[in-house]
Amino acid sequence: MVKTKEQIIKEYPVEKTCDKCGKTFTLDDDILEFQEFHHIRFTGGYGSVFGDGSEVECDICQYCLLEMIKDIFRMKEDFPF
């Protein structure tokens, strides 16, 4: 009797490039920077400046994101735990 096991191979990202500054981070080089990338994705709604139904995406490194929102972001300081 031969028993078999199905092997499921999943794809996962190994490299991320910032759409603003163009810097590339790889999973092997610096996992912490790799984890701090921000993927923005949404669909433009009716009357949106991006276009009704447009699929909008970008990948931004933490440094560019901070530069872009540094004057407007809020940081929650009271953690519930």
Stockholm file with secondary structure:
# STOCKHOLM 1.0

chainA/1-81         MVKTKEQIIKEYPVEKTCDKCGKTFTLDDDILEFQEFHHIRFTGGYGSVFGDGSEVECDICQYCLLEMIKDIFRMKEDFPF
#=GR chainA/1-81 SS CCCCCCCCCCCCCCEEECTTTCCEEETTTCHHHHHTCEEEEEECCTTCTTCTTCEEEEEECHHHHHHHHTTTCCCCCCCCC
#=GC SS_cons        CCCCCCCCCCCCCCEEECTTTCCEEETTTCHHHHHTCEEEEEECCTTCTTCTTCEEEEEECHHHHHHHHTTTCCCCCCCCC
//
